[in-house]
Amino acid sequence: MDITDNSGIGISRKAQRKLFKEFYRSDNAINSKIVGSGIGLLLVKKYVTLHGGSITCMSQKNIGSTFQVVIPHKTGYKKVKKVIPVADTSLVADPVLDVSQNSLFENKIHSPKRMKIVIAEDNDDLLHFMQSTFESEFEVITAGDGTKAWELISTVMPNLVVSDIMMPNMDGFELCQLMKSTYETSHISVVQLTALSEKTEQLRGLGLSADDYLTKPFDVQLLVQRIKTIIGNREVVREKALKLIKGNSEEPILNNEINNKFVKQMLDAVKANISNSGFGKDELAMEMNVSPSLLYKKIKTLTDQSPTEFIRNVRLNHALELLQTSKYTVTEVSELCGFTSARYFSTVFRKHFGKSPSEVSI
């Protein structure tokens, strides 16, 4: 079967070699401002391949293109049993869109609970393509525009948002600005996607505190790696948080002003209640005027610690300072830092610092 289209602008030889790759669009198509997602031919090839066929392209620039699809004729139907591991059952619904070959997610992020990701994209083909790509690794929620995305983000409180920039109702820049300037959502990571390539637009996106920026057409593996990098950066954030806990409270630790203020307020709240052994995560949530669930999400994202871990680390660092003065006994320090018993204090202190309290106070 030959499909000839002489109404197009033609395709260069160099571009023909990349036609069936995901998210690829040739330069002349982009320059002519023809709308497209860069996945149509990839889907066609997958359908043809499933039928045991092949697809080729012959084209000349400024003349037109001919696509030839060859599918073997079969007289009977033979059911092919496809074995899919239980862990990958989410791929059964749409095998055509399964782009996870070559171990796309071979370096999986191991977590007892899958991360939630909101994808905001007004191109339905691209939206469904990204959804099918990510759903084996993350819990994916989709939105067709920025307004719908904001409603979902405010409700489900995802770990990360992948957002197109050119969207109706509310564009990606407006969505990012709203998220990063809102107390409840300022901690959520944002990756922005756009067909715009001007550096000024990139700087604008990053200036609004977008965590990363990717220009279309992009490699889906690159997007996945960018997401993993953002998640991996939590260790860097943890080091910054520990630096803040250790006393450098005047130095900005986090780039976002709201997030930086939030962490410092938490630190002040814990220090104000340092000797109160009954001061825990619920009491901290009340001091911060947030729900315990929102407190957990924000502090976990910003410091990679749970509220309980954060409180304990502040107590332990204050205990270290007191012990180094040699003015107090171990029992007195444990009481001054809000620990219920000197024995428990010594256990967690050794685990945290690698030395017992008595070794430090000498």
Contacts in CASP RR format, 6 or more apart in sequence:
PFRMAT RR
TARGET T0000
AUTHOR 0000-0000-0000
METHOD contacts of the structure
MODEL  1
MDITDNSGIGISRKAQRKLFKEFYRSDNAINSKIVGSGIGLLLVKKYVTL
HGGSITCMSQKNIGSTFQVVIPHKTGYKKVKKVIPVADTSLVADPVLDVS
QNSLFENKIHSPKRMKIVIAEDNDDLLHFMQSTFESEFEVITAGDGTKAW
ELISTVMPNLVVSDIMMPNMDGFELCQLMKSTYETSHISVVQLTALSEKT
EQLRGLGLSADDYLTKPFDVQLLVQRIKTIIGNREVVREKALKLIKGNSE
EPILNNEINNKFVKQMLDAVKANISNSGFGKDELAMEMNVSPSLLYKKIK
TLTDQSPTEFIRNVRLNHALELLQTSKYTVTEVSELCGFTSARYFSTVFR
KHFGKSPSEVSI
1 68 0 8 1.000
1 69 0 8 1.000
1 70 0 8 1.000
1 71 0 8 1.000
2 66 0 8 1.000
2 67 0 8 1.000
2 68 0 8 1.000
2 69 0 8 1.000
3 66 0 8 1.000
3 67 0 8 1.000
3 68 0 8 1.000
3 69 0 8 1.000
4 65 0 8 1.000
4 66 0 8 1.000
4 67 0 8 1.000
5 64 0 8 1.000
5 65 0 8 1.000
5 66 0 8 1.000
5 67 0 8 1.000
6 63 0 8 1.000
6 64 0 8 1.000
6 65 0 8 1.000
7 64 0 8 1.000
8 64 0 8 1.000
8 65 0 8 1.000
9 28 0 8 1.000
9 29 0 8 1.000
9 32 0 8 1.000
9 61 0 8 1.000
9 62 0 8 1.000
9 64 0 8 1.000
10 28 0 8 1.000
10 59 0 8 1.000
10 60 0 8 1.000
10 61 0 8 1.000
10 62 0 8 1.000
10 63 0 8 1.000
10 64 0 8 1.000
10 65 0 8 1.000
11 19 0 8 1.000
11 26 0 8 1.000
11 28 0 8 1.000
11 57 0 8 1.000
11 59 0 8 1.000
11 61 0 8 1.000
11 65 0 8 1.000
12 26 0 8 1.000
12 28 0 8 1.000
12 61 0 8 1.000
15 26 0 8 1.000
15 27 0 8 1.000
15 28 0 8 1.000
16 57 0 8 1.000
16 59 0 8 1.000
18 24 0 8 1.000
18 26 0 8 1.000
19 26 0 8 1.000
19 41 0 8 1.000
19 57 0 8 1.000
20 41 0 8 1.000
20 42 0 8 1.000
20 45 0 8 1.000
20 55 0 8 1.000
21 42 0 8 1.000
22 38 0 8 1.000
22 39 0 8 1.000
22 42 0 8 1.000
22 99 0 8 1.000
22 129 0 8 1.000
22 219 0 8 1.000
22 220 0 8 1.000
23 37 0 8 1.000
23 38 0 8 1.000
23 39 0 8 1.000
23 126 0 8 1.000
23 216 0 8 1.000
23 217 0 8 1.000
23 218 0 8 1.000
23 219 0 8 1.000
23 220 0 8 1.000
24 38 0 8 1.000
24 217 0 8 1.000
25 36 0 8 1.000
25 38 0 8 1.000
25 216 0 8 1.000
25 217 0 8 1.000
28 61 0 8 1.000
29 36 0 8 1.000
30 195 0 8 1.000
36 123 0 8 1.000
37 123 0 8 1.000
37 125 0 8 1.000
37 126 0 8 1.000
37 129 0 8 1.000
38 126 0 8 1.000
38 217 0 8 1.000
39 125 0 8 1.000
39 126 0 8 1.000
39 129 0 8 1.000
40 125 0 8 1.000
43 96 0 8 1.000
43 97 0 8 1.000
43 125 0 8 1.000
44 55 0 8 1.000
44 69 0 8 1.000
45 55 0 8 1.000
46 96 0 8 1.000
46 97 0 8 1.000
47 96 0 8 1.000
48 54 0 8 1.000
48 55 0 8 1.000
48 69 0 8 1.000
48 71 0 8 1.000
50 95 0 8 1.000
50 96 0 8 1.000
51 71 0 8 1.000
51 72 0 8 1.000
52 71 0 8 1.000
52 72 0 8 1.000
53 69 0 8 1.000
53 70 0 8 1.000
53 71 0 8 1.000
53 72 0 8 1.000
54 69 0 8 1.000
54 70 0 8 1.000
55 67 0 8 1.000
55 68 0 8 1.000
55 69 0 8 1.000
55 70 0 8 1.000
56 67 0 8 1.000
56 68 0 8 1.000
56 70 0 8 1.000
57 65 0 8 1.000
57 66 0 8 1.000
57 67 0 8 1.000
57 68 0 8 1.000
58 65 0 8 1.000
58 66 0 8 1.000
58 67 0 8 1.000
58 68 0 8 1.000
59 65 0 8 1.000
59 66 0 8 1.000
82 95 0 8 1.000
84 91 0 8 1.000
84 92 0 8 1.000
88 136 0 8 1.000
90 135 0 8 1.000
90 136 0 8 1.000
91 98 0 8 1.000
91 100 0 8 1.000
91 132 0 8 1.000
91 136 0 8 1.000
94 132 0 8 1.000
97 128 0 8 1.000
97 129 0 8 1.000
97 132 0 8 1.000
97 133 0 8 1.000
98 132 0 8 1.000
99 129 0 8 1.000
99 132 0 8 1.000
99 133 0 8 1.000
99 220 0 8 1.000
100 133 0 8 1.000
100 136 0 8 1.000
104 133 0 8 1.000
104 220 0 8 1.000
104 221 0 8 1.000
104 224 0 8 1.000
105 136 0 8 1.000
105 137 0 8 1.000
105 224 0 8 1.000
107 228 0 8 1.000
108 137 0 8 1.000
109 115 0 8 1.000
109 137 0 8 1.000
109 228 0 8 1.000
109 231 0 8 1.000
114 137 0 8 1.000
114 138 0 8 1.000
114 139 0 8 1.000
115 138 0 8 1.000
115 139 0 8 1.000
115 158 0 8 1.000
115 159 0 8 1.000
115 160 0 8 1.000
115 231 0 8 1.000
116 138 0 8 1.000
116 139 0 8 1.000
116 141 0 8 1.000
116 156 0 8 1.000
116 157 0 8 1.000
116 158 0 8 1.000
116 159 0 8 1.000
116 160 0 8 1.000
117 134 0 8 1.000
117 138 0 8 1.000
117 139 0 8 1.000
117 140 0 8 1.000
117 141 0 8 1.000
117 158 0 8 1.000
117 159 0 8 1.000
117 160 0 8 1.000
117 161 0 8 1.000
117 162 0 8 1.000
117 227 0 8 1.000
118 141 0 8 1.000
118 142 0 8 1.000
118 143 0 8 1.000
118 149 0 8 1.000
118 152 0 8 1.000
118 153 0 8 1.000
118 156 0 8 1.000
118 158 0 8 1.000
118 160 0 8 1.000
118 161 0 8 1.000
118 162 0 8 1.000
119 127 0 8 1.000
119 130 0 8 1.000
119 131 0 8 1.000
119 134 0 8 1.000
119 140 0 8 1.000
119 141 0 8 1.000
119 142 0 8 1.000
119 143 0 8 1.000
119 161 0 8 1.000
119 162 0 8 1.000
119 163 0 8 1.000
120 142 0 8 1.000
120 143 0 8 1.000
120 144 0 8 1.000
120 145 0 8 1.000
120 146 0 8 1.000
120 148 0 8 1.000
120 149 0 8 1.000
120 161 0 8 1.000
120 162 0 8 1.000
120 163 0 8 1.000
120 164 0 8 1.000
120 167 0 8 1.000
120 172 0 8 1.000
120 175 0 8 1.000
121 127 0 8 1.000
121 130 0 8 1.000
121 142 0 8 1.000
121 143 0 8 1.000
121 144 0 8 1.000
121 162 0 8 1.000
121 163 0 8 1.000
121 164 0 8 1.000
121 167 0 8 1.000
121 193 0 8 1.000
122 144 0 8 1.000
122 145 0 8 1.000
122 164 0 8 1.000
122 166 0 8 1.000
122 167 0 8 1.000
122 168 0 8 1.000
123 164 0 8 1.000
124 144 0 8 1.000
127 142 0 8 1.000
127 144 0 8 1.000
128 142 0 8 1.000
130 140 0 8 1.000
130 162 0 8 1.000
130 220 0 8 1.000
130 223 0 8 1.000
131 140 0 8 1.000
131 142 0 8 1.000
133 220 0 8 1.000
133 224 0 8 1.000
134 140 0 8 1.000
134 224 0 8 1.000
137 224 0 8 1.000
141 152 0 8 1.000
141 156 0 8 1.000
141 158 0 8 1.000
143 149 0 8 1.000
143 151 0 8 1.000
143 152 0 8 1.000
144 167 0 8 1.000
145 167 0 8 1.000
145 168 0 8 1.000
145 169 0 8 1.000
145 170 0 8 1.000
146 163 0 8 1.000
146 167 0 8 1.000
146 168 0 8 1.000
146 169 0 8 1.000
146 170 0 8 1.000
146 171 0 8 1.000
146 172 0 8 1.000
146 174 0 8 1.000
146 175 0 8 1.000
147 169 0 8 1.000
147 170 0 8 1.000
148 169 0 8 1.000
149 161 0 8 1.000
149 163 0 8 1.000
149 170 0 8 1.000
149 175 0 8 1.000
150 170 0 8 1.000
150 175 0 8 1.000
150 178 0 8 1.000
150 179 0 8 1.000
152 158 0 8 1.000
153 161 0 8 1.000
153 179 0 8 1.000
153 185 0 8 1.000
153 188 0 8 1.000
154 184 0 8 1.000
154 185 0 8 1.000
157 184 0 8 1.000
157 185 0 8 1.000
157 188 0 8 1.000
157 294 0 8 1.000
157 297 0 8 1.000
158 188 0 8 1.000
159 188 0 8 1.000
159 189 0 8 1.000
159 231 0 8 1.000
159 301 0 8 1.000
160 188 0 8 1.000
160 189 0 8 1.000
160 190 0 8 1.000
160 191 0 8 1.000
160 227 0 8 1.000
160 230 0 8 1.000
160 231 0 8 1.000
161 175 0 8 1.000
161 179 0 8 1.000
161 188 0 8 1.000
161 189 0 8 1.000
161 190 0 8 1.000
161 191 0 8 1.000
162 191 0 8 1.000
162 193 0 8 1.000
162 223 0 8 1.000
162 227 0 8 1.000
163 172 0 8 1.000
163 175 0 8 1.000
163 176 0 8 1.000
163 190 0 8 1.000
163 191 0 8 1.000
163 192 0 8 1.000
163 193 0 8 1.000
164 172 0 8 1.000
164 192 0 8 1.000
164 193 0 8 1.000
164 194 0 8 1.000
165 171 0 8 1.000
165 172 0 8 1.000
165 173 0 8 1.000
165 192 0 8 1.000
165 193 0 8 1.000
165 194 0 8 1.000
165 196 0 8 1.000
165 201 0 8 1.000
166 172 0 8 1.000
166 194 0 8 1.000
166 195 0 8 1.000
166 196 0 8 1.000
167 175 0 8 1.000
170 178 0 8 1.000
172 192 0 8 1.000
173 204 0 8 1.000
173 205 0 8 1.000
173 208 0 8 1.000
176 190 0 8 1.000
176 192 0 8 1.000
176 205 0 8 1.000
176 208 0 8 1.000
176 209 0 8 1.000
176 210 0 8 1.000
177 208 0 8 1.000
178 185 0 8 1.000
179 185 0 8 1.000
179 186 0 8 1.000
179 188 0 8 1.000
179 190 0 8 1.000
180 186 0 8 1.000
180 190 0 8 1.000
180 208 0 8 1.000
180 209 0 8 1.000
180 256 0 8 1.000
180 258 0 8 1.000
181 258 0 8 1.000
183 258 0 8 1.000
183 262 0 8 1.000
184 290 0 8 1.000
184 294 0 8 1.000
186 256 0 8 1.000
186 258 0 8 1.000
186 259 0 8 1.000
186 262 0 8 1.000
187 256 0 8 1.000
187 259 0 8 1.000
187 262 0 8 1.000
187 297 0 8 1.000
187 298 0 8 1.000
187 301 0 8 1.000
187 302 0 8 1.000
188 301 0 8 1.000
189 211 0 8 1.000
189 230 0 8 1.000
189 301 0 8 1.000
190 209 0 8 1.000
190 210 0 8 1.000
190 211 0 8 1.000
190 212 0 8 1.000
191 210 0 8 1.000
191 211 0 8 1.000
191 212 0 8 1.000
191 213 0 8 1.000
191 214 0 8 1.000
191 223 0 8 1.000
191 226 0 8 1.000
191 227 0 8 1.000
191 230 0 8 1.000
192 205 0 8 1.000
192 210 0 8 1.000
192 212 0 8 1.000
192 213 0 8 1.000
192 214 0 8 1.000
193 214 0 8 1.000
193 215 0 8 1.000
193 216 0 8 1.000
193 218 0 8 1.000
193 223 0 8 1.000
194 201 0 8 1.000
194 213 0 8 1.000
194 214 0 8 1.000
194 215 0 8 1.000
194 216 0 8 1.000
195 215 0 8 1.000
195 216 0 8 1.000
196 215 0 8 1.000
197 215 0 8 1.000
202 213 0 8 1.000
202 215 0 8 1.000
205 213 0 8 1.000
206 213 0 8 1.000
209 255 0 8 1.000
209 256 0 8 1.000
211 230 0 8 1.000
212 226 0 8 1.000
212 229 0 8 1.000
212 230 0 8 1.000
214 222 0 8 1.000
214 223 0 8 1.000
214 226 0 8 1.000
234 301 0 8 1.000
234 304 0 8 1.000
235 304 0 8 1.000
237 254 0 8 1.000
237 302 0 8 1.000
237 303 0 8 1.000
237 304 0 8 1.000
238 303 0 8 1.000
238 304 0 8 1.000
238 305 0 8 1.000
240 253 0 8 1.000
240 254 0 8 1.000
241 253 0 8 1.000
241 263 0 8 1.000
241 302 0 8 1.000
241 303 0 8 1.000
241 304 0 8 1.000
241 305 0 8 1.000
241 310 0 8 1.000
242 313 0 8 1.000
243 251 0 8 1.000
243 253 0 8 1.000
244 251 0 8 1.000
244 253 0 8 1.000
244 263 0 8 1.000
244 264 0 8 1.000
244 267 0 8 1.000
245 267 0 8 1.000
245 310 0 8 1.000
245 313 0 8 1.000
245 314 0 8 1.000
245 317 0 8 1.000
246 317 0 8 1.000
247 317 0 8 1.000
249 264 0 8 1.000
249 267 0 8 1.000
252 260 0 8 1.000
253 260 0 8 1.000
253 263 0 8 1.000
254 260 0 8 1.000
254 263 0 8 1.000
254 302 0 8 1.000
259 298 0 8 1.000
259 302 0 8 1.000
262 288 0 8 1.000
262 298 0 8 1.000
262 302 0 8 1.000
263 299 0 8 1.000
263 302 0 8 1.000
263 303 0 8 1.000
265 288 0 8 1.000
266 284 0 8 1.000
266 288 0 8 1.000
266 299 0 8 1.000
266 310 0 8 1.000
267 314 0 8 1.000
269 284 0 8 1.000
269 287 0 8 1.000
269 288 0 8 1.000
270 279 0 8 1.000
270 284 0 8 1.000
270 310 0 8 1.000
270 311 0 8 1.000
270 314 0 8 1.000
270 315 0 8 1.000
271 314 0 8 1.000
271 318 0 8 1.000
273 279 0 8 1.000
273 283 0 8 1.000
273 287 0 8 1.000
274 314 0 8 1.000
274 315 0 8 1.000
274 318 0 8 1.000
274 336 0 8 1.000
274 337 0 8 1.000
274 338 0 8 1.000
275 335 0 8 1.000
275 336 0 8 1.000
275 337 0 8 1.000
275 338 0 8 1.000
276 338 0 8 1.000
277 338 0 8 1.000
277 339 0 8 1.000
277 340 0 8 1.000
278 338 0 8 1.000
279 311 0 8 1.000
279 338 0 8 1.000
280 307 0 8 1.000
280 308 0 8 1.000
280 311 0 8 1.000
281 292 0 8 1.000
281 295 0 8 1.000
281 296 0 8 1.000
281 306 0 8 1.000
281 307 0 8 1.000
281 308 0 8 1.000
281 311 0 8 1.000
282 292 0 8 1.000
284 295 0 8 1.000
284 307 0 8 1.000
284 311 0 8 1.000
285 291 0 8 1.000
285 292 0 8 1.000
285 294 0 8 1.000
285 295 0 8 1.000
285 307 0 8 1.000
288 295 0 8 1.000
290 298 0 8 1.000
292 307 0 8 1.000
295 307 0 8 1.000
296 306 0 8 1.000
296 307 0 8 1.000
299 305 0 8 1.000
299 306 0 8 1.000
299 307 0 8 1.000
299 310 0 8 1.000
300 306 0 8 1.000
303 310 0 8 1.000
305 313 0 8 1.000
312 348 0 8 1.000
313 352 0 8 1.000
315 337 0 8 1.000
315 338 0 8 1.000
315 339 0 8 1.000
316 337 0 8 1.000
316 348 0 8 1.000
316 349 0 8 1.000
316 352 0 8 1.000
316 353 0 8 1.000
318 337 0 8 1.000
319 333 0 8 1.000
319 334 0 8 1.000
319 336 0 8 1.000
319 337 0 8 1.000
319 339 0 8 1.000
319 345 0 8 1.000
319 349 0 8 1.000
319 357 0 8 1.000
320 353 0 8 1.000
320 360 0 8 1.000
322 328 0 8 1.000
322 333 0 8 1.000
322 336 0 8 1.000
322 337 0 8 1.000
323 330 0 8 1.000
323 333 0 8 1.000
323 357 0 8 1.000
323 360 0 8 1.000
323 361 0 8 1.000
324 360 0 8 1.000
324 361 0 8 1.000
326 361 0 8 1.000
328 336 0 8 1.000
328 361 0 8 1.000
330 342 0 8 1.000
330 345 0 8 1.000
330 346 0 8 1.000
330 357 0 8 1.000
330 358 0 8 1.000
330 361 0 8 1.000
331 342 0 8 1.000
333 345 0 8 1.000
333 357 0 8 1.000
333 361 0 8 1.000
334 341 0 8 1.000
334 342 0 8 1.000
334 344 0 8 1.000
334 345 0 8 1.000
334 346 0 8 1.000
334 357 0 8 1.000
337 345 0 8 1.000
339 345 0 8 1.000
339 348 0 8 1.000
345 357 0 8 1.000
346 356 0 8 1.000
346 357 0 8 1.000
346 358 0 8 1.000
349 355 0 8 1.000
349 356 0 8 1.000
349 357 0 8 1.000
349 360 0 8 1.000
350 356 0 8 1.000
350 357 0 8 1.000
353 360 0 8 1.000
END
